[in-house]
Amino acid sequence: MLIAGFPAGAWGTNCYLVAPAAGEECVIIDPGHQAAQGVEEALKKHRLKPVAVVLTHGHIDHVASVVPVCGAHDVPAWIHPADRYMMSDPEKALGRSIGMTLMGELTVGEPDDVQELADGATLSLAGMDFSVAHAPGHTKGSVTFQMPETADIPSVFFSGDLLFAGSIGRTDLPGGDHAEILESLARVCLPLDDSTVVLSGHGPQTTIGRERATNPYLRDVAAGLGSAAAPRRGM
């Protein structure tokens, strides 16, 4: 399997291109602010053909390049219905203006083809399976994507802004809820095998085992506690 990831834009949001191998079809995860050029460079470098964009949630730092990327390659975008409005109304999602200068660099709106994600669904795209888990807390429509373990590689978990290396997503923006994100951590993350590779919306790669042992939020959730022990991240 090929996973090409890079941080993009003002918020350093991780965008991922996932394919069975170089020269094949691929899925693009979270093409955010100023990600379009990086996407095109990765497609060319690895000779990939995109078939879909999938989104972990609707914040502008994860969806700002959806329209140009989908338009350039005539592919659909998948998003949870609770976050769909954010593509067309990012300022409402943030509860404030994000600034005229920054807004001038964004293409706000929906692509021509929008598909809605459902909890428990399996997306079969580009010859790969992605299990969808609804994981509210950072936003009402946050989801994660998990790829199954194979004989050659461990399971890969695209956590969006639910879980980071050493932290979790912030819950102080509209639609955020601290109790909900703790419940999502318990329901979605804790059952995963320690070997599961976590590729999050911001920051470095980690594993569930490492986070289970060191992440203060995940440790407290496992112990039945609520934690505010470390700074939270994400936009």
KASULVEN-V216894 format. One record per pair of residues at least 24 apart in sequence whose C-alpha atoms are under 8 Angstrom apart, sorted by the first residue. I is the first residue (numbers start at 1). J is the second residue. If there is no record, write none. Layout:
I:J  I:J
//
This chain:
4:42  6:38  7:202  8:32  8:33  8:34  8:35  8:38  9:33  9:34  9:35  9:61  10:34  11:61  11:235  12:202  13:61  13:62  13:201  13:202  14:200  14:201  14:202  14:203  15:62  15:201  17:42  19:48  19:126  19:128  20:126  20:127  20:128  22:46  22:47  22:48  23:47  23:48  23:49  24:48  24:49  24:126  25:49  25:50  25:51  25:126  25:127  26:50  26:51  26:52  26:125  26:126  27:51  27:52  27:53  27:54  27:125  27:126  28:52  28:53  28:54  29:53  29:54  29:55  29:56  30:54  30:55  30:56  30:62  30:63  30:66  31:62  31:63  31:64  31:65  31:66  31:69  32:60  32:61  32:62  32:63  32:64  32:65  32:66  33:60  33:61  33:62  33:63  33:64  33:65  33:106  34:64  34:65  35:64  35:65  36:65  36:68  36:69  39:69  50:75  51:75  51:76  51:125  51:126  52:76  52:77  52:78  52:125  53:77  53:78  54:78  54:79  55:79  55:143  56:142  56:143  56:144  56:145  56:159  56:160  56:161  57:83  57:139  57:141  57:142  57:143  57:160  58:83  58:84  58:85  58:86  58:87  58:139  58:141  58:142  59:86  59:87  59:90  59:93  59:94  59:235  60:86  60:87  60:90  61:235  63:87  64:106  64:107  64:108  65:106  65:107  66:110  66:111  67:107  67:108  67:109  67:110  67:111  68:107  70:111  71:111  71:112  75:113  76:111  76:112  76:113  76:114  76:115  77:111  77:113  77:114  77:115  78:114  78:115  78:116  78:117  79:114  79:115  79:116  79:117  79:141  80:116  80:117  80:118  80:141  80:142  80:143  81:116  81:117  81:141  82:140  82:141  83:139  83:140  83:141  83:142  92:174  93:173  93:174  93:175  94:173  94:174  95:173  95:174  119:143  133:188  135:162  135:181  135:184  135:185  135:188  136:176  136:177  136:180  136:181  136:184  137:162  137:171  137:175  137:176  137:177  137:178  137:179  137:180  137:181  137:182  137:184  138:162  138:169  138:170  138:171  138:173  138:175  138:176  138:177  138:178  138:181  139:171  139:174  139:175  139:176  139:177  140:175  140:176  154:195  154:196  154:197  155:195  155:196  155:197  156:196  156:197  156:198  156:199  157:196  157:197  157:198  157:199  158:198  158:199  158:200  158:201  159:198  159:199  159:200  159:201  160:199  160:200  160:201  160:202  161:200  161:201  161:202  161:233  161:234  162:200  163:200  164:200  164:201  164:202  164:203  164:204  164:206  164:233  165:200  165:203  165:204  165:205  165:206  165:211  165:215  166:211  166:214  166:215  166:216  167:215  167:216  167:217  167:230  167:231  167:232  167:233  168:217  168:232  168:233  169:232  169:233  169:234  170:232  170:233  170:234  170:235  182:217  182:221  182:226  185:218  185:221  186:218  186:221  186:222  190:218  190:222  201:234  202:233  202:234
//
